[in-house]
Amino acid sequence: DVKSRVAAALLIACLAVARSPSSAIAIIEEMHAKGPFTTTVLAVTVLMDVVVVLLFAVTQLIVLSLVSTGESVIPAVVILTFILQTVFSVLLGFCVGKMFPIFFSLLSFCKRMRADADAANPGMARVTDVFLSGIRRFILLVQRASLLVYGWSLFYWEEMA
């Protein structure tokens, strides 16, 4: 089928655009390179990774519209889906990025309490340990839950489209 071949070619072409930031970092570290050119190379490498992720999202939507066996997909719907997914991703990243400093400041506060409790009261040190362990578990739970909910919502969105 021609549509399936075009879909596979689009996905492979999208992945072929990706570059490895680890190889650029390894070369920079090996040569002990510093300066504006090195900074530009790293910035462009990271920016290309972001572009590849966005390109893959668009390509995936195009491929899904190519291989769908139902009604024809309107291009405006594909573009709107891409925009909504990107906005949702940015909002989720912003919220998580704002939440983690709060959690980490709470962790540093608990560590200071632990250091103070060691000297003053061994019983309080145990309570602080339990509280600190709970905070760490909560942070891991929030991180995993947010990634699972985001992945599930994208999957659900793709299945409903």
C-alpha positions in Angstrom: 0.0 0.0 0.0 1.4 3.4 -1.0 0.0 5.2 2.0 1.7 2.9 4.4 5.0 3.3 2.6 4.7 7.0 2.7 3.8 6.9 6.4 6.9 4.7 7.2 9.1 7.0 5.1 7.9 10.1 6.9 8.6 8.6 10.3 12.0 7.3 9.3 12.9 10.7 7.8 11.8 12.5 10.9 14.0 10.3 13.1 16.9 10.7 10.7 17.0 14.5 11.4 17.9 13.9 15.0 21.4 14.5 16.2 23.1 13.2 19.3 23.8 15.8 22.0 25.9 13.3 23.8 28.4 13.1 21.0 28.7 16.9 20.8 29.2 17.1 24.5 31.8 14.3 24.4 33.8 16.1 21.7 33.6 19.4 23.6 34.8 17.7 26.8 37.6 15.8 25.0 38.9 18.9 23.4 38.3 21.1 26.4 36.6 23.6 24.1 35.3 26.8 25.5 34.0 30.0 24.1 31.1 31.4 22.1 31.3 28.8 19.3 31.0 26.0 21.8 28.1 27.6 23.5 26.4 28.1 20.1 27.0 24.5 19.1 25.4 23.2 22.4 22.5 25.6 22.0 21.8 24.6 18.4 22.1 20.9 19.4 19.5 21.2 22.2 17.3 23.4 20.0 17.4 20.7 17.2 16.3 18.1 19.8 13.2 20.3 20.6 12.5 20.7 16.9 12.8 17.0 16.3 10.3 16.3 19.0 7.9 18.8 17.6 8.5 17.5 14.1 7.9 13.9 15.2 4.6 15.0 16.8 3.4 16.6 13.6 4.6 13.6 11.5 2.8 11.2 13.8 -0.4 13.1 13.3 0.1 13.1 9.6 0.9 9.4 9.5 -2.2 8.6 11.6 -4.3 10.6 9.1 -2.7 8.7 6.2 -3.3 5.2 7.5 -6.7 5.8 9.1 -9.3 3.6 7.5 -12.3 5.9 8.2 -13.3 9.2 7.0 -10.8 11.6 5.6 -9.0 13.8 8.1 -9.2 17.6 7.7 -5.8 19.3 7.8 -7.1 21.9 10.2 -7.9 19.2 12.7 -4.3 17.8 12.5 -2.9 21.3 13.1 -5.3 22.0 15.9 -4.4 18.7 17.5 -0.7 19.5 17.3 -1.2 22.9 18.8 -3.3 21.6 21.7 -0.8 18.9 22.4 2.1 21.4 22.4 0.2 23.9 24.6 -0.7 21.1 27.0 2.9 19.9 27.1 4.2 23.4 27.8 1.7 24.0 30.6 2.5 20.7 32.2 6.2 21.4 32.0 5.7 24.9 33.5 3.6 23.6 36.4 6.0 20.8 37.2 8.9 23.2 36.9 7.3 25.5 39.4 6.4 22.7 41.8 9.8 21.0 42.1 11.6 24.0 43.6 9.0 24.1 46.3 9.5 20.4 47.0 13.3 20.8 47.0 13.2 23.7 49.4 11.0 21.6 51.7 13.6 18.9 51.5 16.4 21.2 52.4 14.3 22.6 55.3 13.8 19.0 56.5 17.6 18.3 56.3 18.3 21.4 58.4 15.7 20.2 60.9 17.4 16.8 60.9 20.8 18.3 61.6 19.4 20.4 64.4 17.5 17.4 65.9 20.6 15.1 65.9 22.3 17.4 68.4 19.3 18.3 70.5 16.9 15.3 70.6 17.4 11.8 69.1 13.6 11.2 69.1 13.0 14.2 67.0 15.6 13.0 64.6 13.6 9.8 64.0 10.4 11.9 63.3 12.3 14.1 60.9 13.7 11.0 59.1 10.2 9.6 58.7 8.9 13.0 57.4 11.9 13.4 55.0 11.3 9.9 53.7 7.6 10.7 53.2 8.4 13.9 51.3 10.8 12.0 49.0 8.2 9.4 48.3 5.6 12.1 47.6 8.0 13.8 45.1 8.5 10.5 43.3 4.8 9.7 43.3 4.0 13.2 41.8 6.6 12.8 39.2 5.5 9.4 38.1 1.8 10.2 38.3 2.2 13.3 36.2 4.1 11.4 33.5 1.6 8.6 33.5 -1.4 11.0 33.3 0.3 12.9 30.5 1.1 9.8 28.6 -2.4 8.4 29.1 -4.0 11.7 28.0 -2.0 11.8 24.8 -2.8 8.2 24.1 -6.5 8.9 24.8 -6.4 12.0 22.6 -4.9 10.1 19.7 -7.4 7.3 20.0 -10.4 9.7 20.1 -9.2 11.8 17.1 
